[in-house]
Amino acid sequence: MLRLHPDDELSGLLGARIAERRTIHEWPLSCVQKVVLDDGTRLVYKSQLPPTVEPAFYAAVSSPLLPGYRPLGRLGDCEVMTLDWIDAPLLRDVARTPEDLVAHGRRVVTAIGELPGTAPVYLDLGTPAGWADATGLAVDRLAKLVADGRFRSIDEPAVERVRSWVAAPRVVGAVTAAPRLVHGDLTAEQVFVAPDGYRVVDWQRPVIGPPDVDVVALLVSRRIPPGPYVPRVAVAVYWFLLLHWAVRAQVELFPEFDGPLFERWSAAAVKRLAR
């Protein structure tokens, strides 16, 4: 269950009275709020349920690319933190053309790959064994969801085509050729363009994999076809990560959920991976 500190408890933790507090993003696994203290300090307050590596990520990595971070510990099953408020335009408002977005994206990808230290990751796809573990689990879960009639828009032959694709030597070689740390779920709403450089937020599920996956995610977030700008394998890995998340969410996080959301995500990924 997602939990938040009441105002009096949060004021005690922050050492100041709360003048304003409002939710700016919420879904079943996380809630993000803007908090203004009585001295004018602005913060982001975030509570999130597993699976996430974000608190450990901020604790392990120190870089101007990341916002300032303060852990507030656990509240039930939730990890709670505050982040510095970033007063800068979003990349979605700065990049006027696809080419601008790609140019910014490549600079962000380079900066992410150069983050110091050893960051915790949600998935490591950078070795043949890591790729096999992640893809095997996802495809097996997908097959069971199809066989059980939970995902009716996906047929068994499509599942087997995905299984063959992930195991193909050319695919394994391309995915593991030059892996780096990537955000894993990057959108143009998660990149701020400050005068002194970029800031990147929302590090719940970083991965080790092909760096262009983040460029693909940026393009898809703006409804721009990524094919002309990045290698095909990066596009495919982007869709695999969506499939992995969708089947995990359906099986582990929301097993009783009967809506079309996770099936729709899975079907979109399978359509692109099973060609």
FENJO-V314520 format. One record per pair of residues at least 24 apart in sequence whose ideal C-beta (glycine too) atoms are under 10 Angstrom apart, sorted by the first residue. I is the first residue (numbers start at 1). J is the second residue. D is the distance in Angstrom with one decimal. If there is no record, write none. Layout:
i->I j->J d->D
i->I j->J d->D
This chain:
i->1 j->28 d->9.6
i->1 j->49 d->8.0
i->1 j->76 d->6.4
i->1 j->77 d->7.1
i->1 j->78 d->8.2
i->2 j->26 d->8.3
i->2 j->27 d->9.0
i->2 j->28 d->6.7
i->2 j->29 d->7.1
i->2 j->30 d->7.2
i->2 j->31 d->6.0
i->2 j->47 d->6.3
i->2 j->48 d->7.8
i->2 j->49 d->5.8
i->2 j->75 d->9.3
i->2 j->76 d->8.6
i->2 j->77 d->8.6
i->2 j->78 d->6.2
i->3 j->31 d->9.1
i->3 j->47 d->6.4
i->3 j->49 d->8.9
i->3 j->74 d->9.4
i->3 j->75 d->4.7
i->3 j->76 d->4.7
i->3 j->77 d->7.9
i->3 j->78 d->5.1
i->3 j->80 d->8.2
i->4 j->31 d->6.1
i->4 j->33 d->7.6
i->4 j->45 d->7.8
i->4 j->46 d->9.7
i->4 j->47 d->5.2
i->4 j->75 d->7.4
i->4 j->78 d->8.1
i->4 j->80 d->7.9
i->5 j->45 d->7.9
i->5 j->47 d->7.9
i->5 j->72 d->7.3
i->5 j->75 d->6.5
i->5 j->78 d->9.8
i->5 j->80 d->6.9
i->7 j->35 d->9.4
i->9 j->72 d->9.7
i->9 j->75 d->9.1
i->10 j->35 d->7.3
i->10 j->43 d->9.9
i->10 j->45 d->7.0
i->10 j->72 d->8.1
i->10 j->80 d->9.1
i->10 j->82 d->9.0
i->11 j->35 d->9.7
i->11 j->37 d->8.4
i->11 j->38 d->9.1
i->13 j->45 d->9.9
i->13 j->70 d->9.1
i->13 j->72 d->5.6
i->13 j->73 d->8.7
i->13 j->80 d->8.9
i->13 j->82 d->8.6
i->14 j->41 d->8.6
i->14 j->43 d->7.6
i->14 j->45 d->9.0
i->14 j->70 d->8.6
i->14 j->72 d->8.6
i->14 j->82 d->7.3
i->16 j->41 d->7.1
i->16 j->43 d->9.8
i->18 j->43 d->9.7
i->18 j->45 d->9.4
i->21 j->45 d->7.5
i->25 j->189 d->9.4
i->25 j->202 d->9.4
i->28 j->249 d->9.5
i->28 j->253 d->8.1
i->28 j->254 d->7.4
i->28 j->257 d->9.4
i->29 j->78 d->9.4
i->29 j->204 d->8.5
i->29 j->249 d->8.7
i->29 j->253 d->7.2
i->29 j->254 d->9.4
i->30 j->54 d->9.2
i->30 j->78 d->8.7
i->30 j->79 d->9.4
i->30 j->202 d->9.0
i->30 j->204 d->7.6
i->31 j->78 d->8.9
i->31 j->80 d->9.8
i->32 j->83 d->9.0
i->32 j->201 d->9.3
i->32 j->202 d->8.8
i->33 j->82 d->9.7
i->34 j->85 d->7.1
i->35 j->82 d->7.3
i->35 j->85 d->8.6
i->36 j->85 d->8.7
i->41 j->82 d->10.0
i->41 j->84 d->9.3
i->41 j->85 d->8.1
i->42 j->84 d->8.3
i->42 j->85 d->3.6
i->42 j->86 d->9.4
i->42 j->87 d->7.8
i->43 j->67 d->9.9
i->43 j->68 d->9.2
i->43 j->70 d->8.3
i->43 j->81 d->9.8
i->43 j->82 d->4.6
i->43 j->83 d->6.9
i->43 j->84 d->6.9
i->43 j->85 d->5.8
i->44 j->68 d->9.9
i->44 j->69 d->9.7
i->44 j->81 d->8.5
i->44 j->82 d->6.4
i->44 j->83 d->4.2
i->44 j->84 d->7.4
i->44 j->85 d->6.0
i->44 j->86 d->8.2
i->44 j->201 d->8.0
i->45 j->72 d->8.2
i->45 j->80 d->7.6
i->45 j->81 d->7.9
i->45 j->82 d->5.5
i->45 j->83 d->8.2
i->46 j->72 d->9.2
i->46 j->78 d->9.5
i->46 j->79 d->8.5
i->46 j->80 d->7.1
i->46 j->81 d->5.5
i->46 j->82 d->7.4
i->46 j->83 d->6.6
i->46 j->201 d->9.3
i->46 j->202 d->9.1
i->46 j->204 d->9.9
i->47 j->72 d->8.7
i->47 j->74 d->9.8
i->47 j->75 d->6.5
i->47 j->76 d->9.3
i->47 j->78 d->4.7
i->47 j->79 d->7.4
i->47 j->80 d->4.8
i->47 j->81 d->8.2
i->48 j->77 d->9.7
i->48 j->78 d->6.3
i->48 j->79 d->5.6
i->48 j->80 d->8.0
i->48 j->81 d->8.5
i->48 j->202 d->9.9
i->48 j->204 d->6.8
i->49 j->76 d->8.8
i->49 j->77 d->5.8
i->49 j->78 d->5.7
i->49 j->79 d->8.0
i->49 j->253 d->8.3
i->50 j->77 d->6.8
i->50 j->78 d->8.8
i->50 j->79 d->7.9
i->50 j->204 d->9.6
i->50 j->252 d->9.5
i->50 j->253 d->8.6
i->51 j->122 d->6.9
i->51 j->204 d->7.7
i->51 j->205 d->7.4
i->51 j->245 d->9.4
i->51 j->248 d->7.7
i->51 j->249 d->9.5
i->51 j->252 d->8.2
i->51 j->253 d->8.0
i->52 j->78 d->9.7
i->52 j->79 d->6.4
i->52 j->122 d->8.0
i->52 j->202 d->9.9
i->52 j->203 d->8.5
i->52 j->204 d->4.2
i->52 j->205 d->7.2
i->53 j->79 d->9.6
i->53 j->119 d->8.2
i->53 j->120 d->4.5
i->53 j->121 d->6.6
i->53 j->122 d->5.6
i->53 j->123 d->9.9
i->53 j->203 d->7.2
i->53 j->204 d->6.8
i->53 j->205 d->7.1
i->53 j->206 d->6.8
i->54 j->79 d->7.2
i->54 j->81 d->7.6
i->54 j->83 d->9.7
i->54 j->120 d->9.3
i->54 j->122 d->9.6
i->54 j->201 d->9.3
i->54 j->202 d->7.5
i->54 j->203 d->4.8
i->54 j->204 d->4.9
i->54 j->205 d->8.5
i->54 j->206 d->8.7
i->55 j->79 d->4.8
i->55 j->80 d->8.5
i->55 j->81 d->5.9
i->55 j->120 d->9.4
i->55 j->203 d->9.2
i->55 j->204 d->9.7
i->56 j->119 d->8.5
i->56 j->120 d->4.5
i->56 j->121 d->9.8
i->56 j->203 d->9.4
i->57 j->115 d->9.5
i->57 j->119 d->5.6
i->57 j->120 d->5.7
i->57 j->121 d->8.3
i->57 j->122 d->9.4
i->57 j->181 d->9.9
i->57 j->203 d->4.5
i->57 j->204 d->8.5
i->57 j->205 d->9.7
i->57 j->206 d->6.4
i->58 j->83 d->8.1
i->58 j->119 d->9.6
i->58 j->203 d->7.0
i->59 j->119 d->9.9
i->59 j->120 d->8.8
i->60 j->115 d->9.5
i->60 j->116 d->9.5
i->60 j->117 d->5.6
i->60 j->118 d->6.8
i->60 j->119 d->5.5
i->60 j->120 d->6.1
i->61 j->115 d->5.3
i->61 j->116 d->6.8
i->61 j->117 d->5.3
i->61 j->118 d->8.7
i->61 j->119 d->5.0
i->61 j->120 d->9.0
i->61 j->181 d->9.2
i->61 j->203 d->8.5
i->61 j->206 d->9.6
i->62 j->115 d->9.0
i->62 j->116 d->6.9
i->62 j->117 d->7.4
i->63 j->111 d->8.0
i->63 j->112 d->9.3
i->63 j->114 d->8.5
i->63 j->115 d->5.3
i->63 j->116 d->6.5
i->63 j->117 d->8.8
i->63 j->119 d->9.9
i->63 j->197 d->9.8
i->63 j->199 d->9.9
i->63 j->200 d->9.4
i->64 j->111 d->8.9
i->64 j->194 d->9.0
i->64 j->196 d->7.1
i->64 j->197 d->5.9
i->64 j->198 d->8.7
i->64 j->199 d->7.9
i->65 j->108 d->8.2
i->65 j->111 d->5.2
i->65 j->112 d->7.1
i->65 j->114 d->8.7
i->65 j->115 d->6.6
i->65 j->191 d->9.8
i->65 j->197 d->7.1
i->65 j->198 d->6.1
i->65 j->199 d->6.6
i->65 j->200 d->5.6
i->65 j->201 d->10.0
i->66 j->115 d->8.1
i->66 j->199 d->7.1
i->66 j->200 d->6.9
i->66 j->201 d->8.0
i->66 j->203 d->7.7
i->67 j->192 d->8.5
i->67 j->199 d->5.7
i->67 j->200 d->8.5
i->67 j->201 d->6.1
i->68 j->199 d->9.9
i->69 j->203 d->9.8
i->79 j->204 d->9.8
i->83 j->199 d->9.8
i->83 j->201 d->7.0
i->83 j->202 d->9.9
i->84 j->199 d->8.8
i->86 j->192 d->4.7
i->86 j->193 d->10.0
i->86 j->194 d->7.0
i->86 j->199 d->5.1
i->86 j->200 d->9.9
i->86 j->201 d->7.5
i->87 j->192 d->8.7
i->87 j->194 d->8.2
i->88 j->191 d->9.7
i->88 j->192 d->4.3
i->88 j->193 d->6.0
i->88 j->194 d->4.0
i->88 j->195 d->7.6
i->88 j->196 d->9.4
i->88 j->197 d->9.7
i->88 j->198 d->9.0
i->88 j->199 d->6.7
i->89 j->191 d->9.9
i->89 j->192 d->7.0
i->89 j->193 d->5.5
i->89 j->194 d->8.5
i->90 j->187 d->9.4
i->90 j->188 d->6.5
i->90 j->189 d->5.7
i->90 j->190 d->8.3
i->90 j->191 d->6.8
i->90 j->192 d->6.1
i->90 j->193 d->7.4
i->91 j->186 d->9.4
i->91 j->187 d->8.6
i->91 j->188 d->4.5
i->91 j->189 d->7.9
i->91 j->190 d->8.1
i->91 j->191 d->3.9
i->91 j->192 d->7.3
i->91 j->193 d->5.8
i->91 j->198 d->7.9
i->91 j->200 d->9.5
i->91 j->218 d->7.5
i->91 j->221 d->9.4
i->91 j->222 d->9.2
i->92 j->187 d->7.9
i->92 j->188 d->3.7
i->92 j->189 d->5.8
i->92 j->190 d->9.5
i->92 j->191 d->8.3
i->92 j->193 d->9.9
i->92 j->218 d->9.3
i->92 j->221 d->7.8
i->92 j->222 d->6.8
i->93 j->188 d->8.4
i->93 j->189 d->9.6
i->93 j->193 d->8.4
i->94 j->188 d->8.7
i->94 j->191 d->8.8
i->94 j->192 d->9.3
i->94 j->193 d->4.8
i->95 j->188 d->6.8
i->95 j->191 d->9.2
i->95 j->193 d->8.6
i->95 j->218 d->8.5
i->95 j->222 d->7.8
i->95 j->224 d->10.0
i->97 j->224 d->9.5
i->98 j->218 d->9.9
i->98 j->219 d->7.0
i->98 j->222 d->7.7
i->98 j->224 d->4.9
i->98 j->225 d->8.8
i->98 j->226 d->9.3
i->98 j->228 d->8.3
i->98 j->229 d->7.2
i->99 j->229 d->8.5
i->101 j->188 d->6.9
i->101 j->191 d->9.9
i->101 j->215 d->8.5
i->101 j->218 d->5.9
i->101 j->219 d->6.6
i->101 j->221 d->9.2
i->101 j->222 d->6.2
i->101 j->224 d->6.9
i->101 j->229 d->8.9
i->102 j->212 d->9.9
i->102 j->215 d->6.2
i->102 j->218 d->7.8
i->102 j->219 d->7.2
i->102 j->224 d->8.8
i->102 j->226 d->9.0
i->102 j->228 d->9.3
i->102 j->229 d->5.0
i->102 j->230 d->8.2
i->103 j->215 d->10.0
i->104 j->188 d->8.7
i->104 j->191 d->7.3
i->104 j->193 d->7.3
i->104 j->198 d->7.9
i->104 j->215 d->9.5
i->104 j->218 d->7.9
i->105 j->186 d->7.9
i->105 j->188 d->8.7
i->105 j->191 d->8.3
i->105 j->212 d->8.8
i->105 j->214 d->6.6
i->105 j->215 d->4.3
i->105 j->216 d->9.0
i->105 j->217 d->8.7
i->105 j->218 d->4.5
i->105 j->219 d->7.6
i->105 j->229 d->8.7
i->105 j->230 d->9.2
i->106 j->211 d->8.8
i->106 j->212 d->8.4
i->106 j->214 d->9.2
i->106 j->215 d->6.4
i->106 j->218 d->9.7
i->106 j->229 d->9.4
i->106 j->230 d->9.7
i->107 j->191 d->10.0
i->107 j->197 d->9.2
i->107 j->198 d->7.2
i->108 j->183 d->8.2
i->108 j->186 d->7.5
i->108 j->190 d->9.7
i->108 j->191 d->5.9
i->108 j->193 d->9.6
i->108 j->197 d->9.8
i->108 j->198 d->5.4
i->108 j->199 d->9.9
i->108 j->200 d->6.5
i->108 j->214 d->6.9
i->108 j->215 d->8.6
i->108 j->218 d->7.9
i->109 j->180 d->8.0
i->109 j->181 d->9.7
i->109 j->182 d->7.1
i->109 j->183 d->8.5
i->109 j->186 d->8.6
i->109 j->210 d->10.0
i->109 j->211 d->4.9
i->109 j->212 d->7.1
i->109 j->213 d->8.7
i->109 j->214 d->5.0
i->109 j->215 d->6.1
i->109 j->218 d->9.0
i->110 j->180 d->9.3
i->110 j->211 d->8.0
i->111 j->197 d->7.6
i->111 j->198 d->6.2
i->111 j->200 d->7.9
i->112 j->180 d->7.6
i->112 j->181 d->5.8
i->112 j->182 d->6.3
i->112 j->183 d->6.0
i->112 j->184 d->9.9
i->112 j->186 d->8.5
i->112 j->198 d->9.3
i->112 j->200 d->6.9
i->112 j->203 d->9.8
i->112 j->206 d->8.3
i->112 j->211 d->7.6
i->112 j->214 d->6.8
i->113 j->178 d->9.8
i->113 j->179 d->9.7
i->113 j->180 d->4.1
i->113 j->181 d->5.9
i->113 j->182 d->7.7
i->113 j->211 d->5.7
i->113 j->214 d->9.4
i->114 j->180 d->8.9
i->114 j->181 d->8.9
i->115 j->180 d->9.6
i->115 j->181 d->6.2
i->115 j->200 d->9.6
i->115 j->206 d->9.4
i->118 j->181 d->9.4
i->119 j->181 d->5.8
i->119 j->203 d->8.3
i->119 j->206 d->6.4
i->119 j->208 d->9.2
i->120 j->203 d->9.4
i->120 j->206 d->7.9
i->121 j->181 d->7.1
i->121 j->182 d->9.1
i->121 j->184 d->8.1
i->121 j->203 d->9.7
i->121 j->205 d->8.3
i->121 j->206 d->5.0
i->121 j->207 d->5.5
i->121 j->208 d->5.5
i->121 j->209 d->9.2
i->122 j->184 d->6.5
i->122 j->185 d->9.2
i->122 j->203 d->9.2
i->122 j->204 d->7.2
i->122 j->205 d->3.9
i->122 j->206 d->6.1
i->122 j->207 d->5.8
i->122 j->208 d->9.5
i->122 j->241 d->9.2
i->122 j->244 d->9.4
i->122 j->245 d->9.2
i->123 j->184 d->7.5
i->123 j->205 d->7.5
i->123 j->206 d->8.6
i->123 j->207 d->4.4
i->123 j->208 d->7.3
i->123 j->209 d->7.6
i->123 j->240 d->9.8
i->123 j->241 d->7.6
i->123 j->244 d->7.2
i->123 j->245 d->9.7
i->124 j->179 d->8.1
i->124 j->181 d->9.9
i->124 j->207 d->7.1
i->124 j->208 d->4.5
i->124 j->209 d->8.2
i->125 j->172 d->9.9
i->125 j->175 d->6.0
i->125 j->176 d->7.4
i->125 j->179 d->6.7
i->125 j->182 d->9.4
i->125 j->184 d->9.7
i->125 j->207 d->6.0
i->125 j->208 d->6.0
i->125 j->209 d->4.1
i->125 j->210 d->8.1
i->125 j->213 d->9.1
i->125 j->237 d->7.0
i->125 j->240 d->8.4
i->125 j->241 d->8.6
i->125 j->244 d->9.6
i->126 j->175 d->8.1
i->126 j->176 d->5.9
i->126 j->177 d->9.6
i->126 j->178 d->9.0
i->126 j->179 d->3.1
i->126 j->180 d->8.0
i->126 j->181 d->9.3
i->126 j->207 d->8.6
i->126 j->208 d->4.0
i->126 j->209 d->6.4
i->126 j->210 d->9.0
i->127 j->172 d->9.5
i->127 j->175 d->9.5
i->127 j->176 d->5.9
i->127 j->179 d->7.8
i->127 j->208 d->8.5
i->128 j->169 d->9.3
i->128 j->172 d->5.3
i->128 j->173 d->8.5
i->128 j->175 d->8.7
i->128 j->176 d->5.8
i->129 j->176 d->9.5
i->130 j->175 d->9.4
i->130 j->176 d->8.1
i->130 j->179 d->8.8
i->130 j->207 d->9.6
i->130 j->208 d->7.4
i->130 j->209 d->9.1
i->131 j->166 d->7.4
i->131 j->167 d->9.3
i->131 j->171 d->8.5
i->131 j->172 d->5.9
i->131 j->175 d->5.5
i->131 j->176 d->6.2
i->131 j->179 d->9.4
i->131 j->209 d->8.6
i->131 j->237 d->9.3
i->131 j->240 d->9.3
i->132 j->166 d->8.1
i->132 j->167 d->7.7
i->132 j->172 d->7.8
i->134 j->166 d->8.8
i->134 j->207 d->8.8
i->134 j->209 d->9.5
i->134 j->240 d->8.0
i->134 j->241 d->9.0
i->134 j->244 d->6.3
i->135 j->162 d->8.5
i->135 j->163 d->8.2
i->135 j->165 d->9.0
i->135 j->166 d->3.8
i->135 j->167 d->7.6
i->135 j->171 d->9.2
i->135 j->172 d->9.2
i->135 j->175 d->9.3
i->135 j->240 d->6.9
i->135 j->243 d->9.2
i->135 j->244 d->8.0
i->135 j->273 d->9.9
i->136 j->163 d->8.6
i->136 j->166 d->7.9
i->136 j->167 d->8.7
i->137 j->244 d->7.9
i->137 j->247 d->8.5
i->137 j->248 d->8.3
i->137 j->251 d->9.8
i->138 j->162 d->8.7
i->138 j->163 d->9.9
i->138 j->166 d->8.3
i->138 j->240 d->7.2
i->138 j->241 d->9.3
i->138 j->243 d->5.8
i->138 j->244 d->4.4
i->138 j->245 d->9.0
i->138 j->246 d->8.8
i->138 j->247 d->5.5
i->138 j->248 d->7.6
i->138 j->251 d->10.0
i->138 j->266 d->9.4
i->138 j->269 d->9.4
i->139 j->163 d->4.9
i->139 j->164 d->9.8
i->139 j->165 d->9.5
i->139 j->166 d->6.5
i->139 j->167 d->9.2
i->139 j->240 d->9.5
i->139 j->243 d->8.4
i->139 j->244 d->9.4
i->139 j->247 d->8.6
i->139 j->270 d->9.8
i->139 j->273 d->9.6
i->140 j->247 d->9.0
i->141 j->243 d->9.4
i->141 j->244 d->8.8
i->141 j->246 d->9.5
i->141 j->247 d->4.2
i->141 j->248 d->7.2
i->141 j->250 d->7.9
i->141 j->251 d->5.3
i->141 j->252 d->9.0
i->141 j->266 d->9.6
i->142 j->243 d->6.9
i->142 j->244 d->9.4
i->142 j->246 d->8.6
i->142 j->247 d->5.1
i->142 j->250 d->9.3
i->142 j->251 d->9.5
i->142 j->266 d->6.4
i->142 j->269 d->9.1
i->142 j->270 d->7.4
i->143 j->247 d->9.5
i->144 j->247 d->8.8
i->144 j->251 d->7.9
i->145 j->246 d->9.4
i->145 j->247 d->6.4
i->145 j->250 d->6.3
i->145 j->251 d->7.2
i->145 j->262 d->8.5
i->145 j->263 d->7.9
i->145 j->266 d->7.6
i->146 j->263 d->9.7
i->146 j->266 d->9.1
i->146 j->270 d->9.4
i->150 j->247 d->9.9
i->150 j->250 d->7.0
i->150 j->251 d->9.2
i->150 j->255 d->9.7
i->150 j->257 d->9.6
i->150 j->258 d->8.4
i->150 j->262 d->8.8
i->150 j->263 d->7.2
i->150 j->266 d->9.8
i->151 j->246 d->9.3
i->151 j->247 d->8.6
i->151 j->250 d->8.1
i->151 j->260 d->9.6
i->151 j->262 d->8.1
i->151 j->263 d->4.7
i->151 j->264 d->9.6
i->151 j->266 d->6.0
i->151 j->267 d->7.2
i->151 j->270 d->8.9
i->152 j->260 d->9.7
i->152 j->263 d->7.5
i->152 j->267 d->9.6
i->153 j->260 d->8.5
i->153 j->263 d->6.2
i->153 j->264 d->8.0
i->153 j->266 d->8.6
i->153 j->267 d->4.9
i->153 j->270 d->9.0
i->153 j->271 d->9.7
i->154 j->263 d->7.5
i->154 j->266 d->6.4
i->154 j->267 d->5.5
i->154 j->269 d->9.7
i->154 j->270 d->5.4
i->154 j->271 d->8.9
i->154 j->274 d->8.8
i->155 j->270 d->9.4
i->155 j->274 d->9.6
i->157 j->274 d->8.2
i->158 j->267 d->8.8
i->158 j->270 d->5.3
i->158 j->271 d->8.0
i->158 j->273 d->8.7
i->158 j->274 d->4.5
i->158 j->275 d->9.8
i->159 j->266 d->9.9
i->159 j->270 d->7.3
i->159 j->274 d->7.8
i->160 j->274 d->8.5
i->161 j->270 d->8.3
i->161 j->273 d->7.6
i->161 j->274 d->3.8
i->161 j->275 d->7.9
i->162 j->239 d->9.8
i->162 j->240 d->8.5
i->162 j->243 d->7.8
i->162 j->266 d->10.0
i->162 j->269 d->8.4
i->162 j->270 d->5.8
i->162 j->272 d->9.7
i->162 j->273 d->4.8
i->162 j->274 d->5.0
i->163 j->273 d->9.8
i->163 j->274 d->9.3
i->164 j->273 d->10.0
i->164 j->274 d->8.8
i->165 j->236 d->7.7
i->165 j->240 d->9.1
i->165 j->273 d->5.6
i->165 j->274 d->7.0
i->165 j->275 d->8.5
i->166 j->236 d->9.1
i->166 j->240 d->7.2
i->166 j->243 d->9.9
i->166 j->273 d->7.8
i->170 j->233 d->8.9
i->171 j->232 d->9.8
i->171 j->233 d->6.8
i->171 j->236 d->7.4
i->171 j->237 d->9.2
i->171 j->240 d->9.8
i->171 j->273 d->9.8
i->173 j->233 d->9.3
i->174 j->210 d->7.6
i->174 j->231 d->7.5
i->174 j->232 d->8.4
i->174 j->233 d->4.1
i->174 j->234 d->8.9
i->174 j->236 d->8.7
i->174 j->237 d->9.0
i->175 j->209 d->6.6
i->175 j->210 d->6.2
i->175 j->213 d->9.7
i->175 j->233 d->6.1
i->175 j->234 d->9.2
i->175 j->236 d->8.4
i->175 j->237 d->6.1
i->175 j->240 d->8.9
i->176 j->208 d->9.6
i->176 j->209 d->8.7
i->176 j->210 d->8.8
i->177 j->210 d->7.8
i->177 j->233 d->8.6
i->178 j->209 d->9.9
i->178 j->210 d->7.2
i->178 j->211 d->7.6
i->178 j->212 d->10.0
i->179 j->207 d->8.9
i->179 j->208 d->5.0
i->179 j->209 d->5.5
i->179 j->210 d->6.7
i->179 j->211 d->8.0
i->180 j->207 d->9.8
i->180 j->208 d->7.0
i->180 j->209 d->7.7
i->180 j->210 d->7.9
i->180 j->211 d->4.6
i->180 j->212 d->9.8
i->180 j->213 d->9.6
i->180 j->214 d->9.6
i->181 j->206 d->6.2
i->181 j->207 d->7.8
i->181 j->208 d->6.1
i->181 j->209 d->8.8
i->181 j->211 d->8.3
i->181 j->214 d->9.8
i->182 j->206 d->6.6
i->182 j->207 d->5.7
i->182 j->208 d->7.4
i->182 j->209 d->5.6
i->182 j->210 d->7.5
i->182 j->211 d->5.6
i->182 j->212 d->8.5
i->182 j->213 d->5.2
i->182 j->214 d->4.9
i->182 j->215 d->9.5
i->182 j->216 d->10.0
i->182 j->217 d->8.7
i->182 j->234 d->9.6
i->182 j->237 d->9.2
i->182 j->238 d->9.9
i->182 j->241 d->9.5
i->183 j->207 d->8.2
i->183 j->211 d->9.9
i->183 j->213 d->8.4
i->183 j->214 d->5.2
i->183 j->217 d->7.4
i->183 j->218 d->9.5
i->184 j->208 d->9.3
i->184 j->209 d->7.7
i->184 j->213 d->7.1
i->184 j->214 d->7.5
i->184 j->217 d->7.8
i->184 j->237 d->9.8
i->184 j->238 d->9.3
i->184 j->241 d->6.2
i->184 j->245 d->9.3
i->185 j->213 d->9.6
i->185 j->214 d->8.8
i->185 j->217 d->6.4
i->185 j->221 d->9.4
i->185 j->238 d->9.6
i->185 j->241 d->7.6
i->185 j->242 d->9.0
i->185 j->245 d->8.2
i->186 j->213 d->8.4
i->186 j->214 d->4.4
i->186 j->215 d->8.3
i->186 j->216 d->8.9
i->186 j->217 d->4.4
i->186 j->218 d->5.6
i->186 j->220 d->9.7
i->186 j->221 d->7.6
i->186 j->238 d->9.9
i->187 j->214 d->9.8
i->187 j->217 d->6.5
i->187 j->218 d->6.8
i->187 j->220 d->8.4
i->187 j->221 d->3.7
i->187 j->222 d->8.3
i->188 j->217 d->9.3
i->188 j->218 d->5.7
i->188 j->219 d->9.1
i->188 j->221 d->5.2
i->188 j->222 d->5.6
i->188 j->224 d->9.9
i->189 j->221 d->7.2
i->189 j->222 d->9.8
i->190 j->217 d->9.3
i->190 j->218 d->9.2
i->190 j->221 d->8.6
i->191 j->218 d->7.7
i->191 j->221 d->9.9
i->205 j->241 d->8.1
i->205 j->244 d->9.5
i->205 j->245 d->7.4
i->207 j->237 d->8.8
i->207 j->241 d->6.9
i->207 j->244 d->9.5
i->209 j->233 d->9.7
i->209 j->234 d->8.6
i->209 j->237 d->5.6
i->209 j->238 d->9.4
i->209 j->240 d->9.2
i->209 j->241 d->8.0
i->210 j->234 d->4.8
i->210 j->235 d->9.7
i->210 j->236 d->9.3
i->210 j->237 d->5.6
i->210 j->238 d->9.2
i->212 j->237 d->8.6
i->212 j->238 d->8.8
i->213 j->237 d->5.1
i->213 j->238 d->5.2
i->213 j->239 d->9.9
i->213 j->240 d->9.3
i->213 j->241 d->7.1
i->214 j->238 d->8.8
i->216 j->241 d->9.7
i->217 j->241 d->8.5
i->217 j->242 d->9.4
i->235 j->272 d->7.4
i->235 j->273 d->9.9
i->236 j->269 d->9.3
i->236 j->272 d->7.0
i->236 j->273 d->6.1
i->236 j->275 d->9.6
i->237 j->273 d->9.8
i->238 j->269 d->8.8
i->238 j->272 d->8.9
i->239 j->265 d->9.6
i->239 j->268 d->7.4
i->239 j->269 d->4.2
i->239 j->270 d->8.4
i->239 j->271 d->8.5
i->239 j->272 d->4.6
i->239 j->273 d->5.7
i->240 j->269 d->6.8
i->240 j->272 d->9.2
i->240 j->273 d->6.5
i->241 j->269 d->8.5
i->242 j->266 d->8.0
i->242 j->268 d->7.2
i->242 j->269 d->4.8
i->242 j->272 d->9.3
i->242 j->273 d->9.9
i->243 j->267 d->9.4
i->243 j->268 d->8.7
i->243 j->269 d->3.7
i->243 j->270 d->6.8
i->243 j->272 d->9.3
i->243 j->273 d->7.1
i->244 j->269 d->8.7
i->245 j->269 d->9.4
i->246 j->270 d->9.8
